[in-house]
Amino acid sequence: MKSEQKDLDYYLNLNWTLIEGTDLDFDGNPYHYIEIKEIPSFTFCAKTIEKARANYKTQLRMTLQVMLEFGDEIPEP
């Protein structure tokens, strides 16, 4: 029986636990961030929460590609 290969698309389509928040930059301007609970090193920031939600997957794709390339364990939600 052939084992299922977990590839980039598999990981991108998991139901990740998103943590959304707001903070201030060094100039005191608000920004919004998205973290992924299962990947503690992942944070994506944008000026609005809408932009953060719309664009975090681009960074997630790059993060997962590097993790797969280096053979890092990817914790699943």
C-alpha positions as CSV (number, residue, x, y, z in Angstrom):
1,M,0.0,0.0,0.0
2,K,1.5,3.4,-1.0
3,S,1.7,6.0,1.7
4,E,0.2,9.4,1.0
5,Q,2.8,12.1,0.2
6,K,2.1,15.3,2.1
7,D,3.0,18.1,-0.3
8,L,2.7,21.8,-0.3
9,D,-0.9,21.8,-1.4
10,Y,-1.8,19.4,1.3
11,Y,-0.4,21.7,4.0
12,L,-1.8,24.9,2.5
13,N,-5.3,23.5,2.7
14,L,-5.2,22.5,6.3
15,N,-7.5,24.3,8.7
16,W,-4.8,26.3,10.5
17,T,-5.5,28.0,13.8
18,L,-5.2,31.7,13.0
19,I,-4.5,34.3,15.8
20,E,-5.4,37.8,14.7
21,G,-4.4,40.9,16.6
22,T,-3.5,44.6,16.4
23,D,-0.3,46.3,17.6
24,L,1.5,49.6,17.1
25,D,4.6,50.1,15.0
26,F,7.6,52.1,16.1
27,D,5.9,55.3,15.0
28,G,2.8,54.5,17.0
29,N,0.7,53.6,13.9
30,P,-1.6,50.6,14.2
31,Y,-1.0,47.5,12.2
32,H,-2.8,44.1,12.1
33,Y,-1.1,40.7,12.3
34,I,-2.0,37.1,11.8
35,E,-0.1,34.3,13.5
36,I,-0.5,30.6,13.1
37,K,-0.7,28.7,16.4
38,E,0.8,25.6,15.0
39,I,3.8,27.4,13.5
40,P,5.1,29.7,16.2
41,S,7.7,31.4,13.9
42,F,4.9,32.6,11.5
43,T,3.6,36.1,11.6
44,F,2.2,38.2,8.8
45,C,1.6,42.0,9.2
46,A,-0.5,44.4,7.2
47,K,-2.0,47.9,7.6
48,T,-5.6,46.5,7.7
49,I,-7.0,43.2,8.9
50,E,-8.6,42.7,5.4
51,K,-5.2,42.9,3.7
52,A,-3.7,40.6,6.3
53,R,-6.5,38.0,5.7
54,A,-6.2,38.3,2.0
55,N,-2.4,38.0,1.8
56,Y,-1.1,35.8,4.7
57,K,-1.3,32.7,2.6
58,T,1.5,34.0,0.2
59,Q,3.9,34.1,3.2
60,L,2.5,30.8,4.5
61,R,3.3,29.2,1.1
62,M,6.9,30.4,1.3
63,T,7.3,29.3,5.0
64,L,6.0,25.8,4.2
65,Q,8.2,25.5,1.1
66,V,11.3,26.2,3.2
67,M,10.1,23.8,6.0
68,L,9.5,21.0,3.4
69,E,12.9,21.7,1.7
70,F,14.8,21.4,5.0
71,G,12.8,18.4,6.1
72,D,11.4,20.3,9.1
73,E,8.5,18.7,11.0
74,I,5.3,20.6,10.1
75,P,2.8,20.3,13.0
76,E,-0.7,19.9,11.8
77,P,-3.8,21.5,13.3
